[in-house]
Amino acid sequence: MPVTPGASLSPHVTMTETEHGTVLLDERTGRYWALNATGTTVIRLLLDGGTVDDAVRELRERHPDAAERVTADVAAFVATLRDAEVMAP
Amino acid sequence: HKVAAYEPPSLMEVGGFA
């Protein structure tokens, strides 16, 4: 998996909470992104030292009815983070 | 307690510094 335990944001990316949800800003390029609630759960777990599998497990516990799709969803989300260069390599 | 419906995690680009 591309995100390893102890993952961190890229040095030029800042994450903050706004009244509209979690926002990431790339201070180098000026691009910014909004995370939905599930995305916030996943990225916080990864930044707290969790693994992708931990994130999958957490979402499955919260949403047993969606268990079958969670693995693919988290993998796609992590790929998006990587493509956006939000996470440190 | 009602659990919010599942939404796939998403990262949506909403703009740029300009």
Backbone of each chain as nested JSON, in Angstrom:
{
  "chains": [
    {"id": "A", "residues": [
      {"number": 1, "name": "MET", "atoms": {"N": [0.85, -1.193, 0.0], "CA": [0.0, 0.0, 0.0], "C": [0.887, 1.245, 0.0]}},
      {"number": 2, "name": "PRO", "atoms": {"N": [0.478, 2.303, -0.652], "CA": [1.339, 3.465, -0.798], "C": [1.485, 4.305, 0.461]}},
      {"number": 3, "name": "VAL", "atoms": {"N": [0.566, 4.19, 1.404], "CA": [0.686, 4.973, 2.63], "C": [1.115, 4.045, 3.75]}},
      {"number": 4, "name": "THR", "atoms": {"N": [2.267, 4.328, 4.332], "CA": [2.819, 3.469, 5.361], "C": [2.503, 4.031, 6.734]}},
      {"number": 5, "name": "PRO", "atoms": {"N": [2.596, 3.204, 7.785], "CA": [2.376, 3.722, 9.132], "C": [3.306, 4.895, 9.406]}},
      {"number": 6, "name": "GLY", "atoms": {"N": [2.802, 5.895, 10.13], "CA": [3.602, 7.079, 10.381], "C": [3.537, 8.054, 9.227]}},
      {"number": 7, "name": "ALA", "atoms": {"N": [2.524, 7.908, 8.388], "CA": [2.37, 8.798, 7.237], "C": [2.207, 10.235, 7.714]}},
      {"number": 8, "name": "SER", "atoms": {"N": [2.633, 11.159, 6.868], "CA": [2.474, 12.569, 7.206], "C": [2.084, 13.341, 5.958]}},
      {"number": 9, "name": "LEU", "atoms": {"N": [1.568, 14.528, 6.185], "CA": [1.253, 15.397, 5.061], "C": [2.542, 15.881, 4.421]}},
      {"number": 10, "name": "SER", "atoms": {"N": [2.474, 16.213, 3.147], "CA": [3.614, 16.846, 2.498], "C": [3.943, 18.137, 3.241]}},
      {"number": 11, "name": "PRO", "atoms": {"N": [5.217, 18.519, 3.261], "CA": [5.622, 19.7, 4.035], "C": [4.893, 20.975, 3.616]}},
      {"number": 12, "name": "HIS", "atoms": {"N": [4.461, 21.027, 2.371], "CA": [3.821, 22.243, 1.866], "C": [2.301, 22.183, 1.956]}},
      {"number": 13, "name": "VAL", "atoms": {"N": [1.774, 21.134, 2.612], "CA": [0.319, 20.982, 2.726], "C": [-0.117, 21.2, 4.169]}},
      {"number": 14, "name": "THR", "atoms": {"N": [-1.148, 22.007, 4.333], "CA": [-1.713, 22.303, 5.645], "C": [-3.141, 21.781, 5.7]}},
      {"number": 15, "name": "MET", "atoms": {"N": [-3.493, 21.162, 6.81], "CA": [-4.861, 20.675, 6.99], "C": [-5.508, 21.452, 8.119]}},
      {"number": 16, "name": "THR", "atoms": {"N": [-6.743, 21.861, 7.913], "CA": [-7.434, 22.584, 8.976], "C": [-8.921, 22.295, 8.915]}},
      {"number": 17, "name": "GLU", "atoms": {"N": [-9.579, 22.549, 10.041], "CA": [-11.027, 22.388, 10.114], "C": [-11.682, 23.736, 9.87]}},
      {"number": 18, "name": "THR", "atoms": {"N": [-12.714, 23.752, 9.073], "CA": [-13.514, 24.96, 8.909], "C": [-14.947, 24.586, 9.262]}},
      {"number": 19, "name": "GLU", "atoms": {"N": [-15.813, 25.562, 9.295], "CA": [-17.214, 25.257, 9.604], "C": [-17.834, 24.399, 8.512]}},
      {"number": 20, "name": "HIS", "atoms": {"N": [-17.157, 24.316, 7.364], "CA": [-17.675, 23.53, 6.242], "C": [-17.033, 22.154, 6.164]}},
      {"number": 21, "name": "GLY", "atoms": {"N": [-16.119, 21.86, 7.079], "CA": [-15.445, 20.57, 7.043], "C": [-13.938, 20.737, 6.98]}},
      {"number": 22, "name": "THR", "atoms": {"N": [-13.258, 19.643, 6.716], "CA": [-11.798, 19.652, 6.683], "C": [-11.303, 20.096, 5.314]}},
      {"number": 23, "name": "VAL", "atoms": {"N": [-10.307, 20.966, 5.325], "CA": [-9.749, 21.502, 4.089], "C": [-8.237, 21.309, 4.092]}},
      {"number": 24, "name": "LEU", "atoms": {"N": [-7.707, 20.964, 2.937], "CA": [-6.262, 20.85, 2.747], "C": [-5.816, 21.938, 1.789]}},
      {"number": 25, "name": "LEU", "atoms": {"N": [-4.719, 22.606, 2.116], "CA": [-4.188, 23.652, 1.245], "C": [-2.746, 23.335, 0.885]}},
      {"number": 26, "name": "ASP", "atoms": {"N": [-2.461, 23.349, -0.394], "CA": [-1.083, 23.234, -0.866], "C": [-0.526, 24.645, -0.964]}},
      {"number": 27, "name": "GLU", "atoms": {"N": [0.309, 25.001, -0.004], "CA": [0.823, 26.371, 0.068], "C": [1.787, 26.676, -1.07]}},
      {"number": 28, "name": "ARG", "atoms": {"N": [2.269, 25.636, -1.722], "CA": [3.218, 25.818, -2.82], "C": [2.492, 26.213, -4.103]}},
      {"number": 29, "name": "THR", "atoms": {"N": [1.363, 25.549, -4.355], "CA": [0.658, 25.776, -5.618], "C": [-0.616, 26.59, -5.446]}},
      {"number": 30, "name": "GLY", "atoms": {"N": [-1.12, 26.676, -4.202], "CA": [-2.37, 27.381, -3.972], "C": [-3.6, 26.527, -4.21]}},
      {"number": 31, "name": "ARG", "atoms": {"N": [-3.409, 25.259, -4.585], "CA": [-4.569, 24.382, -4.76], "C": [-5.118, 24.017, -3.386]}},
      {"number": 32, "name": "TYR", "atoms": {"N": [-6.42, 23.851, -3.306], "CA": [-6.972, 23.371, -2.047], "C": [-8.132, 22.427, -2.287]}},
      {"number": 33, "name": "TRP", "atoms": {"N": [-8.345, 21.571, -1.3], "CA": [-9.299, 20.475, -1.426], "C": [-10.173, 20.398, -0.179]}},
      {"number": 34, "name": "ALA", "atoms": {"N": [-11.379, 19.903, -0.379], "CA": [-12.282, 19.616, 0.735], "C": [-12.374, 18.106, 0.916]}},
      {"number": 35, "name": "LEU", "atoms": {"N": [-12.329, 17.682, 2.162], "CA": [-12.513, 16.27, 2.498], "C": [-13.926, 16.079, 3.02]}},
      {"number": 36, "name": "ASN", "atoms": {"N": [-14.572, 14.99, 2.627], "CA": [-15.847, 14.69, 3.279], "C": [-15.566, 14.023, 4.627]}},
      {"number": 37, "name": "ALA", "atoms": {"N": [-16.621, 13.727, 5.37], "CA": [-16.434, 13.209, 6.734], "C": [-15.668, 11.892, 6.731]}},
      {"number": 38, "name": "THR", "atoms": {"N": [-15.971, 11.025, 5.773], "CA": [-15.284, 9.732, 5.717], "C": [-13.815, 9.932, 5.361]}},
      {"number": 39, "name": "GLY", "atoms": {"N": [-13.557, 10.832, 4.432], "CA": [-12.174, 11.125, 4.066], "C": [-11.389, 11.676, 5.24]}},
      {"number": 40, "name": "THR", "atoms": {"N": [-12.053, 12.516, 6.027], "CA": [-11.398, 13.066, 7.219], "C": [-11.053, 11.955, 8.205]}},
      {"number": 41, "name": "THR", "atoms": {"N": [-11.985, 11.025, 8.39], "CA": [-11.724, 9.888, 9.283], "C": [-10.492, 9.112, 8.819]}},
      {"number": 42, "name": "VAL", "atoms": {"N": [-10.436, 8.836, 7.525], "CA": [-9.329, 8.029, 6.988], "C": [-8.0, 8.765, 7.112]}},
      {"number": 43, "name": "ILE", "atoms": {"N": [-7.965, 10.022, 6.714], "CA": [-6.677, 10.724, 6.713], "C": [-6.188, 10.953, 8.14]}},
      {"number": 44, "name": "ARG", "atoms": {"N": [-7.105, 11.207, 9.062], "CA": [-6.684, 11.394, 10.456], "C": [-6.113, 10.098, 11.017]}},
      {"number": 45, "name": "LEU", "atoms": {"N": [-6.744, 8.997, 10.663], "CA": [-6.253, 7.708, 11.14], "C": [-4.847, 7.443, 10.601]}},
      {"number": 46, "name": "LEU", "atoms": {"N": [-4.642, 7.743, 9.329], "CA": [-3.32, 7.534, 8.725], "C": [-2.275, 8.443, 9.363]}},
      {"number": 47, "name": "LEU", "atoms": {"N": [-2.658, 9.694, 9.613], "CA": [-1.707, 10.641, 10.201], "C": [-1.409, 10.305, 11.658]}},
      {"number": 48, "name": "ASP", "atoms": {"N": [-2.337, 9.585, 12.29], "CA": [-2.12, 9.169, 13.679], "C": [-1.33, 7.867, 13.771]}},
      {"number": 49, "name": "GLY", "atoms": {"N": [-0.831, 7.405, 12.633], "CA": [0.007, 6.21, 12.657], "C": [-0.695, 4.938, 12.238]}},
      {"number": 50, "name": "GLY", "atoms": {"N": [-1.969, 5.05, 11.865], "CA": [-2.699, 3.867, 11.43], "C": [-2.315, 3.46, 10.014]}},
      {"number": 51, "name": "THR", "atoms": {"N": [-2.711, 2.261, 9.657], "CA": [-2.453, 1.759, 8.31], "C": [-3.729, 1.847, 7.481]}},
      {"number": 52, "name": "VAL", "atoms": {"N": [-3.581, 1.582, 6.199], "CA": [-4.755, 1.534, 5.332], "C": [-5.713, 0.454, 5.826]}},
      {"number": 53, "name": "ASP", "atoms": {"N": [-5.168, -0.667, 6.254], "CA": [-6.019, -1.74, 6.78], "C": [-6.771, -1.288, 8.033]}},
      {"number": 54, "name": "ASP", "atoms": {"N": [-6.107, -0.491, 8.867], "CA": [-6.786, 0.051, 10.05], "C": [-7.972, 0.915, 9.631]}},
      {"number": 55, "name": "ALA", "atoms": {"N": [-7.758, 1.715, 8.596], "CA": [-8.827, 2.599, 8.116], "C": [-9.995, 1.779, 7.58]}},
      {"number": 56, "name": "VAL", "atoms": {"N": [-9.675, 0.736, 6.837], "CA": [-10.725, -0.141, 6.305], "C": [-11.509, -0.773, 7.45]}},
      {"number": 57, "name": "ARG", "atoms": {"N": [-10.782, -1.245, 8.445], "CA": [-11.425, -1.893, 9.595], "C": [-12.358, -0.916, 10.317]}},
      {"number": 58, "name": "GLU", "atoms": {"N": [-11.859, 0.302, 10.505], "CA": [-12.656, 1.32, 11.2], "C": [-13.956, 1.614, 10.451]}},
      {"number": 59, "name": "LEU", "atoms": {"N": [-13.846, 1.79, 9.142], "CA": [-15.047, 2.111, 8.358], "C": [-16.014, 0.935, 8.32]}},
      {"number": 60, "name": "ARG", "atoms": {"N": [-15.473, -0.267, 8.286], "CA": [-16.354, -1.449, 8.285], "C": [-17.119, -1.56, 9.593]}},
      {"number": 61, "name": "GLU", "atoms": {"N": [-16.449, -1.204, 10.687], "CA": [-17.132, -1.257, 11.984], "C": [-18.242, -0.212, 12.051]}},
      {"number": 62, "name": "ARG", "atoms": {"N": [-17.958, 0.947, 11.472], "CA": [-18.963, 2.019, 11.502], "C": [-20.107, 1.759, 10.538]}},
      {"number": 63, "name": "HIS", "atoms": {"N": [-19.772, 1.114, 9.418], "CA": [-20.771, 0.925, 8.355], "C": [-20.755, -0.522, 7.867]}},
      {"number": 64, "name": "PRO", "atoms": {"N": [-21.266, -1.439, 8.679], "CA": [-21.227, -2.855, 8.296], "C": [-21.939, -3.124, 6.975]}},
      {"number": 65, "name": "ASP", "atoms": {"N": [-22.945, -2.324, 6.679], "CA": [-23.703, -2.547, 5.441], "C": [-22.878, -2.216, 4.195]}},
      {"number": 66, "name": "ALA", "atoms": {"N": [-21.796, -1.462, 4.384], "CA": [-20.958, -1.072, 3.24], "C": [-19.632, -1.829, 3.23]}},
      {"number": 67, "name": "ALA", "atoms": {"N": [-19.531, -2.864, 4.066], "CA": [-18.238, -3.537, 4.269], "C": [-17.592, -4.003, 2.975]}},
      {"number": 68, "name": "GLU", "atoms": {"N": [-18.395, -4.45, 2.029], "CA": [-17.826, -5.034, 0.809], "C": [-17.139, -4.0, -0.071]}},
      {"number": 69, "name": "ARG", "atoms": {"N": [-17.582, -2.769, 0.016], "CA": [-17.013, -1.756, -0.888], "C": [-15.932, -0.907, -0.235]}},
      {"number": 70, "name": "VAL", "atoms": {"N": [-15.806, -1.014, 1.087], "CA": [-14.901, -0.123, 1.814], "C": [-13.446, -0.269, 1.358]}},
      {"number": 71, "name": "THR", "atoms": {"N": [-12.99, -1.488, 1.169], "CA": [-11.584, -1.692, 0.794], "C": [-11.246, -0.958, -0.503]}},
      {"number": 72, "name": "ALA", "atoms": {"N": [-12.098, -1.123, -1.495], "CA": [-11.85, -0.469, -2.783], "C": [-11.955, 1.048, -2.652]}},
      {"number": 73, "name": "ASP", "atoms": {"N": [-12.912, 1.502, -1.85], "CA": [-13.088, 2.949, -1.673], "C": [-11.868, 3.583, -1.01]}},
      {"number": 74, "name": "VAL", "atoms": {"N": [-11.358, 2.924, 0.024], "CA": [-10.19, 3.472, 0.727], "C": [-8.966, 3.448, -0.187]}},
      {"number": 75, "name": "ALA", "atoms": {"N": [-8.815, 2.37, -0.942], "CA": [-7.678, 2.29, -1.873], "C": [-7.748, 3.415, -2.905]}},
      {"number": 76, "name": "ALA", "atoms": {"N": [-8.941, 3.669, -3.418], "CA": [-9.101, 4.747, -4.406], "C": [-8.816, 6.104, -3.775]}},
      {"number": 77, "name": "PHE", "atoms": {"N": [-9.259, 6.274, -2.531], "CA": [-9.034, 7.538, -1.825], "C": [-7.543, 7.775, -1.596]}},
      {"number": 78, "name": "VAL", "atoms": {"N": [-6.852, 6.74, -1.166], "CA": [-5.41, 6.859, -0.923], "C": [-4.677, 7.175, -2.23]}},
      {"number": 79, "name": "ALA", "atoms": {"N": [-5.131, 6.575, -3.317], "CA": [-4.526, 6.878, -4.623], "C": [-4.743, 8.345, -4.986]}},
      {"number": 80, "name": "THR", "atoms": {"N": [-5.914, 8.86, -4.64], "CA": [-6.202, 10.276, -4.899], "C": [-5.282, 11.173, -4.084]}},
      {"number": 81, "name": "LEU", "atoms": {"N": [-5.077, 10.811, -2.82], "CA": [-4.16, 11.586, -1.97], "C": [-2.755, 11.582, -2.563]}},
      {"number": 82, "name": "ARG", "atoms": {"N": [-2.352, 10.422, -3.04], "CA": [-1.011, 10.295, -3.613], "C": [-0.89, 11.128, -4.887]}},
      {"number": 83, "name": "ASP", "atoms": {"N": [-1.895, 11.033, -5.747], "CA": [-1.852, 11.764, -7.014], "C": [-1.837, 13.279, -6.789]}},
      {"number": 84, "name": "ALA", "atoms": {"N": [-2.515, 13.717, -5.731], "CA": [-2.564, 15.146, -5.433], "C": [-1.313, 15.609, -4.685]}},
      {"number": 85, "name": "GLU", "atoms": {"N": [-0.443, 14.654, -4.351], "CA": [0.791, 14.948, -3.604], "C": [0.488, 15.597, -2.26]}},
      {"number": 86, "name": "VAL", "atoms": {"N": [-0.593, 15.131, -1.66], "CA": [-0.995, 15.631, -0.351], "C": [-0.17, 14.97, 0.755]}},
      {"number": 87, "name": "MET", "atoms": {"N": [0.132, 13.686, 0.565], "CA": [0.896, 12.956, 1.57], "C": [2.381, 12.982, 1.221]}},
      {"number": 88, "name": "ALA", "atoms": {"N": [3.204, 13.014, 2.261], "CA": [4.647, 12.948, 2.033], "C": [4.994, 11.579, 1.456]}},
      {"number": 89, "name": "PRO", "atoms": {"N": [5.932, 11.53, 0.515], "CA": [6.279, 10.237, -0.104], "C": [6.932, 9.295, 0.898]}}
    ]},
    {"id": "B", "residues": [
      {"number": 1, "name": "HIS", "atoms": {"N": [-28.619, 5.259, 18.664], "CA": [-28.051, 6.4, 17.966], "C": [-28.013, 6.105, 16.483]}},
      {"number": 2, "name": "LYS", "atoms": {"N": [-28.422, 7.066, 15.679], "CA": [-28.429, 6.875, 14.243], "C": [-27.04, 7.165, 13.687]}},
      {"number": 3, "name": "VAL", "atoms": {"N": [-26.494, 6.217, 12.926], "CA": [-25.19, 6.4, 12.296], "C": [-25.406, 7.016, 10.922]}},
      {"number": 4, "name": "ALA", "atoms": {"N": [-24.586, 8.007, 10.597], "CA": [-24.713, 8.653, 9.293], "C": [-24.524, 7.619, 8.19]}},
      {"number": 5, "name": "ALA", "atoms": {"N": [-25.248, 7.803, 7.103], "CA": [-25.13, 6.884, 5.972], "C": [-23.7, 6.893, 5.444]}},
      {"number": 6, "name": "TYR", "atoms": {"N": [-23.273, 5.753, 4.937], "CA": [-21.904, 5.636, 4.43], "C": [-21.721, 6.467, 3.17]}},
      {"number": 7, "name": "GLU", "atoms": {"N": [-20.64, 7.219, 3.155], "CA": [-20.198, 7.922, 1.947], "C": [-18.762, 7.519, 1.705]}},
      {"number": 8, "name": "PRO", "atoms": {"N": [-18.401, 7.162, 0.486], "CA": [-17.001, 6.844, 0.219], "C": [-16.115, 8.034, 0.558]}},
      {"number": 9, "name": "PRO", "atoms": {"N": [-14.918, 7.788, 1.088], "CA": [-14.021, 8.907, 1.385], "C": [-13.679, 9.657, 0.107]}},
      {"number": 10, "name": "SER", "atoms": {"N": [-13.716, 10.977, 0.179], "CA": [-13.421, 11.737, -1.038], "C": [-12.565, 12.96, -0.74]}},
      {"number": 11, "name": "LEU", "atoms": {"N": [-11.762, 13.305, -1.729], "CA": [-10.935, 14.51, -1.698], "C": [-11.334, 15.299, -2.935]}},
      {"number": 12, "name": "MET", "atoms": {"N": [-11.989, 16.426, -2.727], "CA": [-12.494, 17.185, -3.863], "C": [-11.748, 18.509, -3.98]}},
      {"number": 13, "name": "GLU", "atoms": {"N": [-11.124, 18.709, -5.12], "CA": [-10.434, 19.986, -5.323], "C": [-11.484, 21.067, -5.518]}},
      {"number": 14, "name": "VAL", "atoms": {"N": [-11.387, 22.109, -4.711], "CA": [-12.422, 23.135, -4.755], "C": [-11.895, 24.481, -5.222]}},
      {"number": 15, "name": "GLY", "atoms": {"N": [-10.638, 24.568, -5.555], "CA": [-10.181, 25.848, -6.065], "C": [-8.687, 26.016, -5.97]}},
      {"number": 16, "name": "GLY", "atoms": {"N": [-8.266, 27.217, -6.292], "CA": [-6.853, 27.539, -6.238], "C": [-6.658, 28.918, -5.668]}},
      {"number": 17, "name": "PHE", "atoms": {"N": [-5.426, 29.237, -5.428], "CA": [-5.099, 30.494, -4.769], "C": [-5.576, 31.7, -5.572]}},
      {"number": 18, "name": "ALA", "atoms": {"N": [-5.564, 31.591, -6.908], "CA": [-5.966, 32.721, -7.746], "C": [-7.394, 33.135, -7.434]}}
    ]}
  ]
}
